[in-house]
């Protein structure tokens, strides 16, 4: 009910890419539902609440995530806690099976 839906993964990517405030390259492997150390002052990114990434070299899949917390580390580093948005991440791999309702 409260999810964005898209006709294709390309449309999904294009939508989220159009909302990008900052972009970063050359990160090591990012683990699901983890913490990322971002080389940015917290005041620069504090209004961000979502991100997407892929672990290039291992997969071409995009992972979409909620930012659940940010912590100041120093003036050039922020600890960002992420939680995978399961619907957006696997929207095009869902296989709906028979179900019932009461």
SULRAGI-V523044 format. One record per pair of residues at least 12 apart in sequence whose ideal C-beta (glycine too) atoms are under 10 Angstrom apart, sorted by sequence separation. I is the first residue (numbers start at 1). GAP is how many residues later the second one is. D is the distance in Angstrom with one decimal. If there is no record, write none. Layout:
I GAP D
I GAP D
This chain:
4 12 9.0
24 12 9.1
27 12 9.6
51 12 9.0
52 12 4.7
53 12 7.4
68 12 8.9
69 12 3.9
38 13 9.3
51 13 8.0
52 13 6.7
67 13 5.9
68 13 4.9
69 13 8.9
24 14 6.8
50 14 7.4
51 14 5.3
67 14 7.1
68 14 6.8
69 14 9.3
24 15 7.4
36 15 8.2
50 15 6.9
51 15 8.5
65 15 9.4
66 15 9.3
67 15 6.0
68 15 5.0
22 16 8.5
24 16 8.0
50 16 6.1
51 16 6.1
65 16 9.5
66 16 6.9
67 16 8.2
36 17 8.3
49 17 6.8
50 17 6.2
65 17 4.1
66 17 4.9
22 18 6.8
49 18 5.2
64 18 9.8
65 18 6.2
66 18 8.0
48 19 6.0
49 19 8.9
63 19 8.8
65 19 5.4
66 19 5.7
64 20 7.3
65 20 5.9
30 21 9.7
46 21 9.9
49 21 9.7
63 21 6.1
64 21 4.4
65 21 10.0
22 22 7.3
45 22 8.6
48 22 8.2
63 22 8.4
64 22 8.8
66 22 9.6
21 23 8.9
22 23 6.2
30 23 5.4
63 23 9.9
64 23 8.4
65 23 8.7
21 24 7.3
30 24 8.7
31 24 9.1
46 24 6.4
64 24 3.7
65 24 8.0
30 25 6.1
45 25 7.1
63 25 8.8
64 25 5.0
21 26 7.7
22 26 7.4
27 26 7.5
29 26 5.3
46 26 9.6
62 26 8.7
63 26 5.3
64 26 9.4
21 27 5.8
24 27 9.5
28 27 8.9
29 27 9.7
62 27 7.4
63 27 9.5
64 27 8.9
20 28 9.6
23 28 10.0
27 28 8.8
29 28 8.3
42 28 5.7
61 28 7.9
19 29 9.5
21 29 9.9
22 29 9.3
24 29 9.0
27 29 9.3
29 29 6.8
36 29 9.3
42 29 7.6
43 29 8.8
51 29 7.6
53 29 8.5
61 29 9.2
20 30 10.0
21 30 9.7
26 30 9.8
33 30 9.9
40 30 9.9
42 30 4.7
52 30 9.9
19 31 7.6
20 31 9.1
25 31 9.3
32 31 7.1
34 31 9.5
36 31 9.4
41 31 8.2
42 31 8.2
51 31 6.5
20 32 8.8
33 32 8.1
38 32 8.6
41 32 9.8
42 32 9.6
43 32 9.2
46 32 8.5
48 32 8.4
50 32 9.2
61 32 9.4
19 33 9.6
30 33 7.7
32 33 8.6
33 33 9.9
41 33 8.7
42 33 8.9
45 33 6.3
52 33 8.7
16 34 7.6
35 34 8.6
39 34 9.9
41 34 5.5
44 34 8.3
51 34 9.8
16 35 9.0
17 35 8.2
30 35 9.1
33 35 9.1
38 35 9.1
40 35 9.7
41 35 6.4
42 35 8.7
43 35 9.0
45 35 7.6
50 35 7.7
16 36 5.4
35 36 8.7
37 36 7.0
40 36 7.3
41 36 8.2
42 36 4.4
52 36 8.1
39 37 6.0
40 37 7.5
41 37 6.9
42 37 8.8
52 37 8.7
38 38 9.6
39 38 6.0
40 38 5.6
42 38 9.1
50 38 9.2
13 39 8.0
38 39 7.0
39 39 8.3
12 40 9.3
37 40 5.9
38 40 4.9
40 40 9.0
13 41 10.0
37 41 7.6
38 41 7.9
36 42 8.9
37 42 6.0
38 42 5.3
36 43 7.7
37 43 7.7
35 44 5.6
36 44 4.8
17 45 9.7
35 45 6.8
36 45 8.1
16 46 8.2
34 46 9.6
35 46 5.3
36 46 6.4
34 47 7.8
35 47 7.5
16 48 6.8
33 48 8.6
34 48 6.5
13 49 6.2
33 49 6.7
34 49 9.3
12 50 8.0
32 50 8.5
33 50 5.4
34 50 9.6
13 51 9.5
31 51 9.5
32 51 9.0
33 51 5.7
9 52 9.3
12 52 8.1
30 52 8.1
32 52 5.5
9 53 7.6
32 57 9.1
16 72 8.0
15 73 9.9
12 76 6.9
12 77 9.9
12 79 7.0
12 80 7.9
4 81 9.9
3 82 8.8
5 82 8.8
6 82 8.8
9 82 7.9
4 83 8.8
5 83 9.5
9 83 5.2
3 84 5.2
4 84 7.4
8 84 7.6
9 84 9.7
2 85 9.7
3 85 7.5
6 85 7.2
5 86 7.2
6 86 8.4
4 87 9.2
3 88 8.2
